């Protein structure tokens, strides 16, 4: 069995059970449409206006490309909302949940394990130029759940592991929707923070995933 994820090895040491595990918190299962909603990957104009923001959806992600190339998968589900101050900047308040899960399969499709974390949203804002901004979501990890097949060694528990994590939603130069992600390694207690409240992940903070399916919608 592979010891730890190629993706969370990108960020954290994570692994879990034969059927996908239910998410740890209620999150959106469909991308909303209609008046006021737009893809979270579309540039946003008028970014510095005050008012409410809502980010909602679920997507399957892959770090290698826009087409799945390996049996592993990463699922990200978000239900977040915030009210911003006049002139932009940090929101007056933000709330919601993020659930991210990495499931590992072997070449035959057998389950090798999974790791899932839930984060409490502490900021949802817009970053970048006022005429082409992008959503940024941050939150503190509340819970991490590893699920292992019978007989496999369990990942050491770290009940004190509640770091900040951050996400940014953009479209790259080739037109692919991408999700940048930052989180310090799970297996290194001395690792410095990689994510900061209301800040987009830095260029070296972690992976940028491609969106394979599903999506996220933003309402302003």
C-alpha positions in Angstrom: 0.0 0.0 0.0 1.3 3.5 -0.8 2.1 5.2 2.4 0.8 8.7 1.7 -0.8 10.7 -1.0 0.9 12.2 -3.9 -1.4 15.2 -3.4 -1.4 15.6 0.3 2.2 14.7 0.2 2.0 18.0 -1.6 0.6 19.3 1.6 -0.1 16.8 4.3 0.5 13.2 5.1 -3.0 11.6 4.7 -4.8 8.0 3.8 -8.8 5.6 4.4 -11.9 2.5 3.4 -13.5 0.6 0.7 -16.4 2.8 0.0 -16.1 6.6 -0.1 -16.7 8.0 3.4 -19.6 10.4 4.0 -18.6 14.0 4.4 -18.2 15.2 7.9 -20.4 18.3 7.5 -23.4 19.3 5.3 -22.1 20.8 2.1 -23.5 21.6 -1.3 -23.9 18.8 -3.8 -24.9 20.9 -6.9 -23.6 24.1 -8.5 -26.3 26.7 -8.3 -27.5 28.6 -11.4 -29.7 31.6 -12.1 -29.7 35.3 -11.3 -26.7 36.5 -9.3 -24.7 33.3 -9.7 -21.6 32.9 -11.9 -18.8 30.4 -12.1 -16.3 30.9 -9.4 -13.6 30.6 -12.1 -14.8 33.7 -14.0 -13.0 37.0 -13.4 -15.0 39.3 -11.2 -15.4 43.0 -11.9 -16.0 45.6 -9.3 -14.1 43.6 -6.7 -13.8 46.4 -4.1 -17.6 46.9 -3.7 -18.9 46.0 -0.3 -21.7 43.5 0.3 -22.4 39.8 0.7 -20.5 36.9 -1.0 -21.6 33.3 -1.3 -19.5 30.4 -2.6 -21.2 27.1 -3.1 -20.5 23.8 -4.9 -18.6 20.5 -5.2 -15.9 19.4 -7.6 -13.5 16.6 -8.3 -10.0 17.7 -8.6 -6.7 16.4 -10.0 -3.2 17.8 -9.6 -1.8 16.4 -12.9 -4.2 17.7 -15.5 -7.7 18.4 -16.7 -8.2 14.7 -17.4 -7.8 12.0 -14.7 -4.6 10.1 -15.1 -4.6 8.0 -12.0 -7.1 6.0 -9.8 -6.8 8.5 -6.9 -9.3 11.3 -6.6 -9.8 14.4 -4.6 -13.2 15.8 -3.8 -13.8 19.4 -2.5 -17.1 20.6 -1.2 -17.8 24.2 -0.1 -20.6 26.1 1.4 -19.4 29.6 2.5 -20.8 33.1 2.9 -19.4 36.4 4.0 -20.3 40.1 4.3 -17.5 42.5 3.2 -16.6 45.9 4.4 -16.9 49.0 2.2 -13.8 49.3 0.1 -13.1 45.6 0.2 -10.6 44.0 2.6 -11.4 41.4 5.2 -15.1 40.6 5.7 -17.1 41.8 8.6 -18.0 38.2 9.2 -17.6 34.8 7.4 -19.0 31.4 8.0 -19.5 28.0 6.4 -17.7 24.7 5.9 -15.1 23.2 3.6 -14.7 19.4 3.3 -11.8 18.0 1.3 -11.2 14.3 0.8 -8.5 12.3 -0.9 -9.3 8.7 -1.8 -6.6 6.2 -2.8 -7.1 3.2 -5.0 -4.6 0.7 -6.4 -4.1 -0.2 -10.0 -6.9 -2.8 -9.8 -9.4 -0.3 -8.3 -9.1 -1.6 -4.8 -9.5 0.8 -1.9 -6.2 1.7 -0.2 -7.4 4.4 2.1 -8.6 8.0 2.4 -8.1 11.1 4.4 -10.7 13.8 4.9 -10.6 17.1 6.6 -13.2 19.7 7.5 -12.4 23.4 8.0 -14.5 26.2 9.4 -14.6 29.1 7.1 -13.1 32.3 8.5 -12.8 34.4 5.4 -14.4 34.6 1.9 -13.2 37.6 -0.1 -12.0 38.7 -3.6 -8.3 39.2 -4.5 -6.5 40.6 -7.5 -7.2 43.6 -9.7 -10.6 45.3 -9.2 -11.6 44.5 -12.8 -10.5 40.8 -12.8 -10.6 39.6 -9.2 -10.9 36.0 -8.1 -12.5 34.3 -5.0 -10.3 33.4 -2.0 -11.5 31.2 0.8 -9.7 30.5 4.0 -10.6 28.5 7.1 -9.2 26.6 10.1 -9.1 22.8 10.1 -11.5 21.4 12.6 -11.3 17.7 12.1 -9.1 15.2 10.2 -10.4 11.7 9.6 -8.2 8.8 8.2 -9.9 5.6 7.1 -7.8 2.5 6.5 -8.6 -1.0 5.1 -8.6 -3.7 7.8 -5.1 -4.7 8.8 -3.4 -1.5 7.7 -1.5 0.6 10.2 -3.4 3.7 11.3 -2.0 7.2 10.8 -0.7 8.7 14.1 -3.4 11.0 15.6 -2.7 14.7 15.9 -5.7 16.1 17.9 -3.9 19.5 18.1 -3.6 19.9 14.3 -5.9 22.8 13.4 -3.9 24.9 10.9 -5.2 27.5 8.5 -5.9 26.4 5.0 -6.6 28.5 1.9 -8.0 28.2 -1.6 -8.1 30.4 -4.6 -10.2 29.9 -7.8 -8.9 31.0 -11.1 -8.7 30.0 -14.8 -5.3 29.5 -16.3 -3.9 30.8 -19.6 -5.1 27.7 -21.4 -8.7 28.1 -20.1 -8.6 25.4 -17.5 -10.4 26.1 -14.2 -7.8 25.7 -11.4 -8.0 25.6 -7.6 -4.9 26.6 -5.7 -4.5 25.1 -2.2 -2.2 25.7 0.8 -2.0 23.6 4.0 1.1 22.7 6.1 2.2 19.0 6.2 0.3 16.8 8.7 3.4 14.8 9.5 5.6 17.7 10.5 4.6 19.3 13.8 7.3 22.0 13.3 6.2 23.0 9.8 5.6 26.7 9.4 2.1 28.0 8.3 1.5 28.0 4.6 -2.0 29.6 4.6 -3.1 32.9 6.2 -6.5 34.3 6.8 -8.0 36.2 3.8 -4.9 35.6 1.7 -4.6 33.6 -1.5 -2.1 30.7 -1.5 1.4 31.9 -2.4 3.1 30.5 -5.5 5.1 28.0 -3.5 2.5 27.2 -0.8 1.0 24.1 -2.4 -0.5 22.5 -5.5 -2.9 23.9 -8.1 -5.5 21.4 -9.0 -7.4 21.1 -12.2 -11.2 20.8 -12.0 -12.3 17.5 -13.5 -16.0 17.6 -12.8 -18.6 19.6 -10.9 -17.9 23.2 -10.1 -18.3 26.2 -7.8 -20.6 29.2 -8.1 -20.1 32.6 -6.7 -22.9 35.1 -5.9 -22.3 38.7 -5.1 
